[in-house]
Amino acid sequence: MSENNDVLAGIGNTPLIRLKYMPEKGSADVWVKWEGANPTGSMKDRMALNIIEGAEKRGELKPGGRVVEYTGGSTGSSLSMVCAAKGYGAYMVSSDAFSEEKIRTMRAFGAEVEIVPGATGKITRELIDTMRSRAEELATETNSFYADQFNNQDHKNAYYKMGEEILEQSDGVCDAFVMMVGTGGCFSGVAEVLKGHCADVKCFAGEPDAHRNISGGAIGGHRIEGIGIGFFRRSCALIWRIRSFPSRTTMPTRRPVSLRARRVSWVESPRERTSSQPFN
Ligand SMILES: Cc1ncc(COP(=O)(O)O)c(C=O)c1O
């Protein structure tokens, strides 16, 4: 029987899928790194595993310990899954401004989830600050390890492997990389590896147009989960261009975005799970 019989062995080595139907004629070849193939359906499984194994190696997380984090739910689902697999407790601070599915997913993996009410129903800097304060408070309790995805170096390092996979799967031919930015961990980790291979790779960072934290525009509430958090702690040196995208609250009609998002699933097949909730 294979030694790799642990759910954690299913993290990473995801397919790189070429979009055959959606790109317009004459446009560049577009490839999608299908992170939906990770066990919880999110790239966050990579960072959860690296953060927890880093803490184990440094003796910061011991048997019987629990992991504390504030999260919109994708990171929380991944941390909860890794904790369940390794026998640690998980205590996640989240909010009802994020989707119910993610909160249910964390609980299904055995996490305790504390809900901070989102006063406006939108994701705002104030809400994130309240969630962070609560997580920091809980992390001071005995046997608690604070995952601290925004500052933990093991977070960004987890995405070096994704960059290496992209290079291997594209035979080293990659002219541009596009990534929506939340903590900036994925963008920074992958961009660092791609730029190390070829300095000319153009790296595009995406953010909500209602919340232009990196490009320096309006800072408002929005409904695109996982990105537009209100602060960006990584270096902007790797960014070639910043693009902003409408969230459903700012769209005059939600139809074009919803149709395009769904076409990726329907026409090209890859399906996201916990990491992306479809637009209704
Ligand atoms: C679908 C999706 N894209 C992008 C991001 C942003 O990733 P990062 O926090 O590494 O910047 C997230 C974060 O949750 C996400 O769920």
The ligand as a Gaussian input file, in Angstrom:
#p B3LYP/6-31G(d) Opt

LIG

0 1
 C      -10.141000      32.779000      -4.426000
 C       -9.083000      33.595000      -3.738000
 N       -8.240000      34.326000      -4.502000
 C       -7.280000      35.076000      -3.933000
 C       -7.119000      35.139000      -2.561000
 C       -6.026000      35.992000      -1.976000
 O       -4.923000      35.215000      -1.581000
 P       -3.791000      35.836000      -0.655000
 O       -4.368000      35.978000       0.719000
 O       -2.658000      34.844000      -0.695000
 O       -3.415000      37.155000      -1.245000
 C       -7.967000      34.392000      -1.742000
 C       -7.831000      34.431000      -0.295000
 O       -8.626000      33.904000       0.469000
 C       -8.981000      33.596000      -2.336000
 O       -9.834000      32.862000      -1.587000

